[in-house]
Amino acid sequence: MVVEIIEEKKIWDNFVDECSYAALPHKWDYLRITEKYSGYKLHTYGVYKGDELLGIYPLFYKRTKGLKTIYSPPPDRGIPYLGFLVSKEYDKLKQSKKESFLSSFLGEIETEVRKYSPDYMLVFTIPNFLDMRFFKWNDYFVRPIYTYVVDLNRTAEEIWGNFHKDLRRDIKQADSSGLEFRMSDDMSILHERQERRYREIAANFSMDADYLEELFKAYPDNIKVYYAYNDSGEVVSSSNSQEYKGRFLGWMGMAKTAGNANEFLMWKLIELAKSKGYKKFEIAGADVRKQCQFKSKFNPSLEMWYRIHKMSMLGKAVGWAYVNIYKPHFIKYFAR
């Protein structure tokens, strides 16, 4: 196996489109737009065997005041997971071949990573790719993370019937109050509501409106904006989505609101995803305990992905100092 930097969009995107595990942020233009707004340098690694591309691994590198960091995805870009992708042929292999394949592929990337001697490396992998033993065996910390998924392979009636009875009541009440669900080409309202919510909870986080708009324009068929309006025409709930490869991700939005508007909007999104032929509806945030009471009422199943990180001695020392002395800086550069 040989590692190369892939410089052609067509080669990269063809691989992503053929990979069953890929997410929209793996796409070439999405990565380049993220690079532009993140301040990190994107490295588009590909691993080849002869002319065959076996896997890709987008990594974002930055050196800040002597501290070298590598992320996939980079922080503060609203990307829940990224990490490596392997060829669709991987799933067809016997277990022994899978392990050999993965060890060789990730070993080649590890060799490239070590050239940068990163003080801190953090990767969030894609859901349902479970074999993370390479990272455990190479002294990474590996922690499972969970997300909620509603199975859309059932009828709409079956999906509705599996909701908690209180949720069905709340949605009916919201519907009868005159709420209206519509798609929009205006992301500004959603962005303003999100920023207001971050300020209310004193979150050290902000999302560039220009970044979201550029992604929206680059992927108009995949990134959508949805609003719930009351009978006065006021937006009472908002969400945007990433719709790609059979998976409908409720991405950002759903700021705290009254009148069961969020419940109403979520159900309308599930109905829409079902009608458009998507197989799964993802409700992100199953690891946030205070959000689970609301989201679990939709009776979703759990899917798992991983947080993988490694720190050098310098990274540990700086991390300790940031947590205990300069916490805002730690949040900005380390915490996720």
Secondary structure, 3 states (H helix, E strand, C coil): CEEEECCCHHHHHHHHHHCCCCCHHHCHHHHHHHHHHHCCEEEEEEEEECCEEEEEEEEEEEEECCEEEEEECCCCCCCCCCCCEECHHHHHCCHHHHHHHHHHHHHHHHHHHHCCCCCEEEEECCCCCCCCHHHHHCCCEEEEEEEEEEECCCCHHHHHHCCCHHHHHHHHHHHHCCCEEEEECCCHHHHHHHHHHHHHCCCCCCCCHHHHHHHHHHCCCCEEEEEEECCCCCEEEEEEEEEECCEEEEEEECCCCCCCHHHHHHHHHHHHHHHCCCCEEEECCCCCHHHHHHHHHHCCEEEEEEEEEEECHHHHHHHHHHHHCCHHHHHHHCCC
